């Protein structure tokens, strides 16, 4: 219990990724889930800290064990909590469809009982939809949940405030994005948190400020986030911060910063951050007049973005490739790629041998919901039976 609590506290207020991951790992490996149960807030603290530190394999195991525990006990709130937190991990990993699915599972399970975690889950849902390029769905989700106006100042709802700021930035509503992200900064100061692995608001605020012409403040914020990310030490936050500082800096210095970002992210497991950096490096290389070199960056960047399900980034990479004179093939979502997040989750569980009843119980949904998802999955995959699911899903 103490290890999990201290790991989360050090993550928020001045620890390093290495020490926090070590403490959280000791808590999880020492039996935290069996001692406290999978729906404990302490498990959330330790699992979240592992993801923020970039220890994805251990974080994956933690959430798998916690979900198995809450399913055995039929804990709805535990299922919602673990699903929401795993959705955040999926975002770190660049698994956007899976992040969306976990977030929707949390909302569907916990909204009617009124558990607060259902509201927090709108953060990873919104972020996953933004990265997938579905800004309209993200906006509808937030407004439908009552997040169109003020958002209360609580730790859990500050995740939603951050997500809304990201959405408004993607929509080009820069002044509203600045208002949201500035407010999050004020709240973070009050909560005494400074870790960009939790709320990387400075990078996104810097991009919004640069878009409105306030480049001096934008550069200062981006540089501050680089320093904070380096102090934390996880590859994802460092790579993201360097990329944003590069975009604001521009020129040869910007190219050098993008190269540093790429080096940090190579092989790190933060796939979406890696894809974003490679695409931006390709775009900057193209603007520098080195078209052939740019194509060698943009093609793998586009493929990695597609593997993450990041449709917005795929479209940007394709536009940049066209600007180099290349004729990239349009990537069409077919087969398994065409499945919605919920269809993919149900189909995978069925492919692993679970019955419809077992899937319904595991996801806290009705049998009818499972049947509908499987029917749609069969149609999109072009198959007629459960036995063909493993091969069709690859």
Number of C-alpha atoms within 10 A of each C-alpha: 18 11 21 24 20 17 29 25 16 18 29 22 13 15 18 20 26 15 15 26 25 16 22 31 23 16 22 25 13 12 12 23 22 12 11 13 20 29 21 18 17 22 27 25 21 29 33 25 30 30 27 27 27 26 21 20 11 18 25 17 14 26 22 15 18 27 25 15 19 22 18 11 13 14 17 19 22 26 27 31 34 30 28 31 25 28 29 26 25 25 25 23 21 26 21 28 26 23 29 28 25 30 31 23 25 33 25 16 23 23 16 9 11 12 17 16 23 25 22 23 30 28 26 28 30 28 26 30 25 27 23 22 19 16 20 12 14 23 19 14 17 21 12 10 12 12 19 13 8 9 14 12 13 10 12 15 20 21 20 24 24 24 27 27 29 26 24 20 24 18 14 12 14 21 17 16 27 23 13 24 28 17 18 21 20 11 16 19 11 9 13 12 18 20 24 26 25 17 21 21 27 25 27 25 27 28 26 27 23 18 16 13 11 13 17 12 14 26 23 14 23 29 20 15 27 24 16 20 26 18 15 25 18 24 27 26 32 25 29 30 28 28 30 28 26 28 22 19 17 14 14 13 13 20 22 15 22 29 19 17 27 24 15 19 25 16 11 18 18 24 22 28 26 28 30 24 27 30 29 27 27 30 25 22 21 21 15 13 11 14 20 14 13 24 25 13 23 29 21 16 26 26 16 22 28 22 18 23 24 27 21 18 24 28 17 17 29 22 16 25 25 13 15 21 11 15 11 16 7 9 13 9 12 10 16 17 17 14 22 16 19 21 22 21 21 24 27 16 17 20 18 11 14 15 13 19 15 15 21 18 15 19 22 20 15 13 14 12 16 22 15 12 18 24 16 15 26 20 12 16 18 12 14 12 10 13 12 14 23 15 8 16 16 7
